[in-house]
């Protein structure tokens, strides 16, 4: 199990570098990703080691669970489920491939992103490289779709237009230019986003 210990130690170090500290909650690494999207949201990032799908196969799984929204009013549930499913269709078969899937969980009134990565303890260096790649892409994925999740929650779960949102993503030349991102979102969604412009200035 030395290889697995090496993998988990490196995972914790990477999460410490990328996010806001890491706490070990009974074997679950928990940290916070901040300053996501134009809406400047935060997300709780958790990673936990799980047993594999078959005990005969020595491939345990690292489960990444990222909570993007919580305490969502119950009455938004059915609309949210439809809208989040539309987003999953886009990232599964559309032109914005991503890792994992977004879920609305009615029991806790949350929206989260989940992804399970099998790891081979006999190849720790390769698995560490895979985890590093995933965590790097994760921040981009959250930055790209975090605003959409917040729009859903602020719009009673109703889809404000996934096609328009994809148009927005495709039009951004410089993701680090917050001003141009706010301007483009304002163009697509109208006056309801003018508040974002004033807060970013």
N, C-alpha and C positions, 0 to 999 in steps of 0.2 A: 504493500500500500504506500510505499515511499513516493511512487510516481503521482498518486492521487493527492497526497499531502502537498507535494510540490505544486501541483496544478491549483489547489485551493489557496495556498499561500500566495501564489502569483495573482490569482483572481482578486484576492483582498487588496493587494498592493495596487493593482490597476484601478480598482474602484476608488481607492483612496486618492489616486492621482487625478482621476476624471471628475469625481463628484465631491460632495461636501462631507468628508469624513466617512468612516464605516463603523457601524456597531455590530457586534456579534450577538444576535438574539437567539440563543440556544441553537447555534449551528446555522442560522440564517444571517447572511450578511445584508445589512440594510444601510442605505445611504440616500442622499437627496441630489437629484440633478436640478440645477437652477437655471434661470434666464432662458427658458425655452420659448421659441417663437416670438412673434410680435407682442403677444399678450403677456410675455414675461412670466410664464407659469413655472411652477416647480413640480417635480414628480418624485415619488418614492420608488427607489430602485432596490429590489431585493434579489438575492441569489441564494439558492439552497441546493445541496447535493441530495439527490434522490436515488433510490435503487433503480436498476434498469428494468426494462419490460419483461426480461426473461432472466431468471437467476442463473441459468446455464451460460449466459453470455456475459462476459466480464466488462460490460460497458455501462457504468453508472451514468446518471444524467444530471447536468446542472440546469436547474429550472430558474429562468429569469422572469421576474414578475414586476411590472412597472405600473404603479397606480397613478393615473393622470387626473382623475376627478372623483370626488367622494361627496356623500351627503346630497345626492341628486334627488329631487322630489319624486316620490313613487309614481305619481301620475304621468311622468314623462317616459316611463318604462317602455311601453310598446312602441312609441315613435323612436326612441333611442335604439332599440333592438334593430329596427328596420334600417335606420341610418348607419349604425355601426356595421351592419351586414353589407351595406352598399360600399362602405369604405374597404372592407375586407375583400370584396370582389375586385376592387380597383388594384389593391396591392398584391392580389393573388394572380390575376390574369391580365392586368392592365400594364401600362408603361411605367409604373413606379413600383417595381418589385421591392419587397421588404421582408424582414425576418419576423416570423411569428404572426399573430393575429390580435386584433383589438376585440375586447369583449365588454358587454354590459352585464354586470352581475347584480340581479335584482335583490338578492338577499342582503347585500351590504350597500346597495345603491351606489355602485362604483363603476367606472370605466377603467379598464387596465389593458396593458399590452403583455402578452405572454409568449415565451419562447423556450423550448427545451432543447438542450444541446447534449447529445451523447458524447462521452469522452473515453478515450482509451488510456488507462493508467500506465501502459507500457510505452507510450509515446508522449511523455509530458511536454517536451519542447514543441512538438507539432500542435498539441492541444492548447498550449499557452498562446501560440501564434493565432490559432482560430478564435480564441476568446478575445484576444486583443483586437482582432479585426471586427468581431461582432460588436464589442463595446464602442469602437470608433464609429461604426455605421449606426449604432443605436442612437447616438446623440443627433445625428443627421435626420434619422427617422422621426424622432420626437420633435425636432425643430420644424420638420416639414408638416407633420400632421397634428401637433399639439394645438395649434390655433383652431383647427377644424373641430376637435373634440370640445373645446371651450365654446365655440359657436353653437354646437349641438345642445350643450347644457344650458346656454343662455337663450335658446330659441325653443324651449319646451321639448327638446329632443327632435324637432323637425329638421329635416335636411335642408340647409340653406342653399344647396346646389353643389353637389360633388363635382359636377362638370365645371362650374365656375371656379371652384377651389383648385382643380387641376390646372385650369387655365392660369390661375395665379401662380402656382408652383412653376409651371413652364415658362412664365414670363420673367422670373427673377434671375437676373444676371449675377448679382452679387448678394449672396445670402447674409453677408456681414453688414450690408448697408441697411440699417433698420429704417431709415427715412424712406427709401424707395419701396421697401416692403409694406410699410404702413400706407403709403400713397396708393400702391397697387390694390391692396385690400379695400381701401376706401372706395376706389373706383368700382370694384366689383360688388361691394356690399352696401354702398351708399352711406347715408348720414349716420347710421347706427354705429359706424366705426370711427367717426370723427373724434370721439373721446380718446381713442388710441393715439391719434396724431398729437393731441394736446399733451397727453401724458408722456410721450416720447421726446418732447421738445424741452 
